[in-house]
Amino acid sequence: MGLSYDFKVAKKRRDQLNTKERESVLAICREIYEAERTLTEKAAPILARCMVKCKGLCCQNILPADIITEWDLLYILLMAPQVEMQMEDCIQKEDFFSQNCIFLENATGPCIFPDNIRPERCIISFCNVEPSVEMEIARVMNRFSHLIRYYQWRPLGRMSAWLKNRLTVHRQIGR
């Protein structure tokens, strides 16, 4: 289906949030941001070695839809709404064949996404994973899982709120 479809789904998910849900999702997104920030700080020497050694090879010759999910896109749309139009322009360039990441400026870099607001796979992937950052990687992954779980349980939360509202109305009418 590709990133174009995932982008539409992410925008739809964002737009369907009511005020309370938006606050909850933004709180989760802020947790992801903090986890990414912590990982980036702790992994600074590893990232520096990656840039010297492979010069961003992880962003080259890839299928972006294989590493960037609707959840990544939702996170970025909520945390960095200023890049939505630029994301849309980049997604127009998506191809079915391997290429450099479509979110690299001028197809070479840097990434269009703000620091610490990156897709999960992009932030947790290194040339060599070292034990010194395993906890931070796990924390980023856990926070993205939390976002997914929120959406899986969201219909139940909505139904619960609806039922609570109906019971309150019924009690008021019954008096």
Buried (B, 14 or more C-beta within 10 A) or exposed (E): EEBEEBBBBBBEBBEEBEEEBEEBBBEBBEBBBBBBBBBBEBBEEBBEBBEEEEEBEBBBEBBBBEBBBBBBBBBBBBBBEEBBEBBEEBBEEBEEEEBBBBBBEEBEBEBBBEEBBBBBBBBBBBBEEEEEBEEBBEBBBEBBEBBBEBBEEBEEEEEEEEEEEEEEEEEEEEE
